[in-house]
Amino acid sequence: MSLLAVPIIAVLALFIVLLTSTLLFVYLRKLKNKMEVLNVQMQSTSLMVNDLQMQNDKLQHELDELVSNNEQLTAENEQVSKQLEHRIKGLQNQSIEQQQLLTQWQDTQGQDKFYNRAFKLAAKGADIEEIMSECELPRAEVEMLLSVYQQGVRSK
């Protein structure tokens, strides 16, 4: 090998080293830029995660309040329902009692109607047989009714 070949090899080696160093420098620069972009994206994503976590916490708090209000309203509705059921039962019992009283009153009205008719016939001077047939009352009741009527007329 000649003396001239050594400096050419050295120059070539130096050129290759410089070229490789330049390429590595450019590649590292690109990597650094990519890392900076990724850092910015990571910070942005971190901010979004924090924001989403705050929104999630706020929504969870609102949900807890709604659940609490719902439980309270459910308890109140159950109390109102029980009170209404109690009132309904009371009203049903009153209705049954009033129905029974109405039935009793209607039963007595039917009998009073016959007696009122009998008194009117007695006032017109009807005899026992006529009152018995018109009012469908037994002889003993008509006789007693006429007796009471005649005492009332005498005392006036």
RODO-2510 file (C-alpha; in nm, 4 decimals, decimal comma):
residues 156
     n   res          X          Y          Z
     1     m     0,0000     0,0000     0,0000
     2     s     0,1254     0,3295    -0,0855
     3     l     0,1655     0,6283     0,1225
     4     l    -0,0994     0,8065    -0,0711
     5     a    -0,3504     0,5356    -0,0042
     6     v    -0,3371     0,5824     0,3710
     7     p    -0,4469     0,9453     0,3635
     8     i    -0,7225     0,8623     0,1160
     9     i    -0,8462     0,5876     0,3447
    10     a    -0,8183     0,8235     0,6390
    11     v    -1,0084     1,0910     0,4489
    12     l    -1,2677     0,8376     0,3450
    13     a    -1,2973     0,7123     0,7000
    14     l    -1,3233     1,0699     0,8229
    15     f    -1,5852     1,1432     0,5588
    16     i    -1,7839     0,8330     0,6601
    17     v    -1,7585     0,9305     1,0266
    18     l    -1,8713     1,2839     0,9492
    19     l    -2,1556     1,1612     0,7305
    20     t    -2,2671     0,9096     0,9934
    21     s    -2,2403     1,1746     1,2658
    22     t    -2,4466     1,4170     1,0583
    23     l    -2,7100     1,1529     0,9860
    24     l    -2,7198     1,0552     1,3538
    25     f    -2,7461     1,4226     1,4519
    26     v    -3,0353     1,4777     1,2075
    27     y    -3,2033     1,1552     1,3232
    28     l    -3,1616     1,2507     1,6910
    29     r    -3,2982     1,5982     1,6132
    30     k    -3,6078     1,4438     1,4519
    31     l    -3,6459     1,2117     1,7496
    32     k    -3,6149     1,5083     1,9859
    33     n    -3,8834     1,6961     1,7881
    34     k    -4,1080     1,3912     1,7932
    35     m    -4,0536     1,3580     2,1694
    36     e    -4,1450     1,7236     2,2178
    37     v    -4,4631     1,6718     2,0111
    38     l    -4,5420     1,3575     2,2096
    39     n    -4,4779     1,5470     2,5362
    40     v    -4,7190     1,8197     2,4277
    41     q    -4,9761     1,5571     2,3289
    42     m    -4,9229     1,3771     2,6593
    43     q    -4,9713     1,7008     2,8544
    44     s    -5,2825     1,7784     2,6503
    45     t    -5,4133     1,4283     2,7100
    46     s    -5,3317     1,4601     3,0798
    47     l    -5,5297     1,7852     3,0952
    48     m    -5,8217     1,6189     2,9180
    49     v    -5,8065     1,3242     3,1584
    50     n    -5,8051     1,5631     3,4555
    51     d    -6,0963     1,7574     3,3047
    52     l    -6,2886     1,4351     3,2402
    53     q    -6,2150     1,3187     3,5945
    54     m    -6,3518     1,6471     3,7337
    55     q    -6,6631     1,6160     3,5160
    56     n    -6,7010     1,2547     3,6254
    57     d    -6,6729     1,3574     3,9918
    58     k    -6,9301     1,6341     3,9381
    59     l    -7,1691     1,3966     3,7609
    60     q    -7,1188     1,1343     4,0314
    61     h    -7,2037     1,3953     4,2960
    62     e    -7,5169     1,4975     4,1041
    63     l    -7,6123     1,1330     4,0615
    64     d    -7,5688     1,0727     4,4343
    65     e    -7,7919     1,3730     4,5075
    66     l    -8,0552     1,2465     4,2639
    67     v    -8,0478     0,9001     4,4188
    68     s    -8,0816     1,0519     4,7656
    69     n    -8,3716     1,2731     4,6528
    70     n    -8,5336     0,9758     4,4826
    71     e    -8,5063     0,7663     4,7988
    72     q    -8,6530     1,0503     5,0035
    73     l    -8,9412     1,1001     4,7585
    74     t    -9,0048     0,7262     4,7508
    75     a    -9,0277     0,7181     5,1309
    76     e    -9,2633     1,0188     5,1285
    77     n    -9,4783     0,8572     4,8578
    78     e    -9,5002     0,5371     5,0614
    79     q    -9,6158     0,7359     5,3649
    80     v    -9,8739     0,9256     5,1592
    81     s    -9,9925     0,5989     5,0031
    82     k   -10,0351     0,4405     5,3464
    83     q   -10,2271     0,7453     5,4675
    84     l   -10,4479     0,7396     5,1593
    85     e   -10,5111     0,3665     5,1995
    86     h   -10,6113     0,4293     5,5616
    87     r   -10,8442     0,7120     5,4565
    88     i   -10,9931     0,4994     5,1788
    89     k   -11,0629     0,2161     5,4230
    90     g   -11,2259     0,4649     5,6598
    91     l   -11,4375     0,6090     5,3790
    92     q   -11,5327     0,2597     5,2636
    93     n   -11,6428     0,1731     5,6174
    94     q   -11,8422     0,4973     5,6381
    95     s   -11,9970     0,4228     5,3011
    96     i   -12,0991     0,0752     5,4179
    97     e   -12,2466     0,2203     5,7383
    98     q   -12,4366     0,4858     5,5424
    99     q   -12,5623     0,2235     5,3003
   100     q   -12,6872     0,0164     5,5936
   101     l   -12,8554     0,3218     5,7475
   102     l   -13,0129     0,4074     5,4130
   103     t   -13,1426     0,0544     5,3770
   104     q   -13,2852     0,0665     5,7299
   105     w   -13,4416     0,4044     5,6615
   106     q   -13,5941     0,2814     5,3357
   107     d   -13,7336    -0,0222     5,5169
   108     t   -13,8936     0,1968     5,7842
   109     q   -14,0195     0,4447     5,5236
   110     g   -14,2115     0,1714     5,3513
   111     q   -14,3886     0,0841     5,6764
   112     d   -14,4442     0,4499     5,7692
   113     k   -14,6023     0,5095     5,4312
   114     f   -14,8722     0,2527     5,5096
   115     y   -14,9359     0,4049     5,8516
   116     n   -14,9537     0,7571     5,7103
   117     r   -15,2012     0,6384     5,4477
   118     a   -15,4027     0,4657     5,7201
   119     f   -15,4150     0,7869     5,9282
   120     k   -15,5343     0,9809     5,6233
   121     l   -15,8048     0,7251     5,5549
   122     a   -15,9097     0,7381     5,9225
   123     a   -15,9301     1,1164     5,8975
   124     k   -16,1621     1,0775     5,5995
   125     g   -16,3791     0,8424     5,8051
   126     a   -16,2847     0,5089     5,6496
   127     d   -16,3794     0,1972     5,8431
   128     i   -16,1464    -0,0868     5,9598
   129     e   -16,2090    -0,3094     5,6570
   130     e   -16,1352    -0,0345     5,4071
   131     i   -15,8107     0,0678     5,5832
   132     m   -15,7002    -0,3008     5,6070
   133     s   -15,7501    -0,3556     5,2349
   134     e   -15,5965    -0,0214     5,1212
   135     c   -15,2902    -0,0304     5,3492
   136     e   -15,2363    -0,4063     5,3749
   137     l   -15,2202    -0,3881     5,7549
   138     p   -15,3496    -0,6532     5,9970
   139     r   -15,6759    -0,5919     6,1840
   140     a   -15,5061    -0,5449     6,5246
   141     e   -15,2788    -0,2693     6,3919
   142     v   -15,5656    -0,0907     6,2180
   143     e   -15,7777    -0,1073     6,5365
   144     m   -15,4893     0,0327     6,7420
   145     l   -15,4260     0,3014     6,4791
   146     l   -15,7942     0,4054     6,4794
   147     s   -15,7917     0,4130     6,8577
   148     v   -15,4859     0,6404     6,8628
   149     y   -15,6379     0,8590     6,5910
   150     q   -15,9693     0,8959     6,7743
   151     q   -15,7883     0,9857     7,1009
   152     g   -15,5909     1,2483     6,9139
   153     v   -15,9073     1,3956     6,7661
   154     r   -16,0798     1,4061     7,1072
   155     s   -15,7836     1,5735     7,2780
   156     k   -15,7785     1,8563     7,0192
***
